[in-house]
Amino acid sequence: FIEIGMPFSDPMADGPSIQLSSQRALKSGMNLEKCLSLIKIFRMKNNHTPIILMGYYNPIYKFGKEKFIKNCVGLGVDALIIVDLPPEEDNEFYFEAEKNRISMIRLVTPTTDSKRLEKILFNATGFVYYVSITGITGTQAPNIKSVENNIKKIKQTTKLPIVIGFGIRSPIQAAQMSGTCDGIVIGSAVVDLIKKSLDHKSNSRDKNLNSCLDFTKKISKVLQHN
């Protein structure tokens, strides 16, 4: 799947790489409406790759939740990750999304206890996003043994697939995690590749894109061998 970040001025769960990418995007005039327009362009060529939008509730609230969900349905958005909307606020957004068959991906962290886990997973759909570190995106390397133990506990509570993110930056790390979970999310490392190409103004857009494609192909190749 492709996860698209919805730029926001205060992305509290994200580390420096994605924070700066949000700032660059907003400074260049990006907003939620333009983000949805990108999906429309993509869907003209590709109707089969799942798309997940990840972000924070403030821009959605300002845009209008009914209008946002209507756009998501029309564009074929498959799922949403809204980082700062906990299960206690399901009445605010979750039931509207569920009614329109848009999965709401829940996040589980290393500090989630069993009681909280049950509450988070009660209305979870799509897959469970396991945050492999205690902290923000892209700043630490996950402890494999700790991740394995926590994934085992989660699997006792849900039959949903479990996908690991936050802190996986290399093919080696992806390979190490692949035996534990059903999928891998890599965000900050890709954003860093884009930033690197922006720093070198001689780089073309094609070269920028190819560096990202080469990186993701390496990850895929390693996972296929595992």
N, C-alpha and C positions, 0 to 999 in steps of 0.2 A: 504494500500500500504506500501511498504518498501522504505524508503529514505536512500540512501547510500551516505555518504560524500566522495568526492574525495579529498584525503589529499593534502594540499597546505601549503607552508611555511608562507604565509601572509594572513590568513583568516580574512579579516577586518570586516566582519559582525558578526563574531562568538565571543562568550565570552570565558573566561578562560578554561572552561571544554573542549570545542571542539578545541580550540587552542592547548591545551596540548595533546589532542588525536591525532591531526595532527602531532605534533612534535614526539610523540611516534611512530606513524606509519611510518613516513619518516625515523626516526632513525633506524627502524627495516627493512628498505629496501623497504617499500611499494611505489608503483608509480601507474600511471594511467593504465598501461598495466596489472599490477597484480590485480588492482581493477576490471578491466573488466574480468579477469580470474575467480575471485570470483563469478561474475554473471553467467559465463558459467557453473561453478560447481553447483550453485543453480538451474539454469534452467534445469539441467539434472533430477532433482527431482520435480521441481515445474514450471509449464508453465502458471499458471493462476494468481498468485499474481502480481499485477502491481509493477514495479520497477521504481523509480525516482532517477536519479543521481543529486546530488547537489554539487556545487563547484564554482570555479572561472575560468576565461577564459584562464589565462596564461598556465596552464598545457595542456589544449585542443589545444591551438595555437601551442605549442611546439610539441605535439603529431601529429598534422596535422588534421585540422577540417574534411576534407573529409574522412580520415582514421578513425577518431573517430566516425563519424556518421555511416559509414559502419559497424563498430563494434557494435554500439548500435542497429542498425537494425537487424543484425545477431543474437544478444543475446536477442532480445525481450525487450529492454529498452523502457518503455512507455513514459517517459517524462524527461525533463531536467530543473533544476533551476540553472541558471548561474547568480550569485548574482551581479557581476560587469559588466554586459553587458546590458546597458539600451536600450530602444526602438530606440534611435537615431542611434544605431549601428546594426540595423536589417539586413542591407546588409552584414554585416560581417559573420553572422551565422544563423539568424532566418530563412531566406527563404530556405536555404539548409535543415534545420531540418524539416520545414513544408512540403517540397517536399517529404520527406521520412516518413511523418506521425508520427513524434515525437513531442509531445506537448511541447511548451515552456511556463513554468509556470512563471507568472509575480508576482512581489512583490509590495504590496501597504502598506504604512505606515501611522501612525497617522498624519504625517505632509503633506501627499499628498493632494494638493488642487484639486478642481474640474477640472481645465484645465489640470493639469498634469495627473489626473486620466483617463481622456478620451484618452490621448496619450498612457498611459501604457496599457489600456484595448483594444486599437484598434486592435492589432494583438495577443492578449492573447488567449491561448488555454488551454484545460484541466480543470484547475480551477484557481481561484485567491488565492494567498497566502497572507493572511493579517497578517502583522507583528504587534502583539498586544501591543508592547511597543516601546518607542523611545529609541533606543540603541541597544546593542549587545545581542546575544542569551544567555538565561539562567541566566540573572543577576537581573531581576526585576519581580515583579508580575504585571500582567495587571490589569488595572482599568476596571471592568466589564461594568459599565455604559457608559464609554467612548467608549469601544469596540462596544457595542450595537448600539450606535448612528452612529458610523462610518460605521458599517456593513450595516445599513439601507441605508446610502447614496450610498454605493457601489452597493447595489442591485437595486438601481434606474438606474444605468448605464450599468449593465451587467446581463445576464441570466446565466452566468457561476457559478458553485458551488463556495462557499467561504470557505476556510479552514484557521483556525487560528493557528499560531505558535509563537515562541519566548516568553518564559516566563511561559509556562504551565508545571508544574512539579509534579502535584499530581492528584489523582482521584477526589478530591473535586473541584479543579480548572477546570478540564475537564468537570465535571458535570455542573458547573456554566456557562461555555461557550457553552455547547452543544445546548442549546435552541436558540442560536443566529446564528449559522453557520452550515455548512454541513460536517465539519470534523475538526479533531484536529491533530496537529503535536507535538510530544514530542521527543526531541532530547537530550538536555543536561542532563536531569534526567537519561536517559538510559546510556549515556556515563559515568556519575558519578557512576552508579552501576558497570559498567565494571572496572572503575578505582579502586573502592573500593575492588573488588575481586583481582585486580593485586597487591594491597598493602598487601594483605594477601596471601603469597605464598603457604600456605597450601591448599588454595582453588583450586579445580580442574576446568578444562574447563567446565565440565558438570554442576558444581555448579554455575559457572559464568553465563552460559547460562540460567539455571533454574531461577536464580534471576531476569533476564531480562524478561523471559517469565511470571513469577508470577506477576511482576509489570504491564506488558501490559495487562494481563488477568484481573487484578483489574480495570484498566482503561476501558477496553471493557465492563466489567460487569456493571459498573456505567453508561456508555453511553447507554447500552441496556435498563436499567431501566428508562432512561430519554427519 
